[in-house]
Amino acid sequence: MQIQINTDNNISGQHALAQNVEDILRSDLNRFSDQITRIEVHLSDENSSAKSGSKDKRCLLEVRLAGERPIATSQHAETIGEAVTTATEQMVHLLETELGKRGKK
């Protein structure tokens, strides 16, 4: 399971953040690792650091299953951590549904 993390220029602490995000994904999506070939994570601060606003941090998760089209979830939150956690929870439910339909859970 390959994980690629992309951030915009408004996200700070990229190395530590990337490690934390990877740890969350590996922990929460580990049971699907046989079916997942790649995970792409896109983190952004949509209002930039110059402006404040609620729920302006975004996490877009795109999971590629072997031989299938990618599936994605997206979440806005007040912090990157909240956005990642919620988007990952959504992805778990989506994978359970998609793989359950195919009998691959």
C-alpha positions, 0 to 999 in steps of 0.5 A: 500500500503506497501512500503519497501525501501532497500539501499546498503552500499554506500547510506548515510542518510538512514532514511531521504532518506527513508522518502523522497522516501516514500513521493514521492511514496505515492504522485505519485502512490496514485491513484493506491493504490487500486490495489497496494499491495506492492512497493519495492525500491532498491537504490544503488550507483553502483560506491560506494562513493570511485569513482565518475561517472555520472549517477551511482545512481540507483533506481529500483522500483518493484510494486506488483499489487493484484493477478498479477506478479510484474512490475518494472522500473529502472533508473540511474541518477547523484543523488538518488533523480533524479533516484527515481523521474524518475523511479516513473514517468516511473512507473506511465506510466507503471501502466496507460498502464497496468491497462488501458488494464484491464479497472481498471484505 
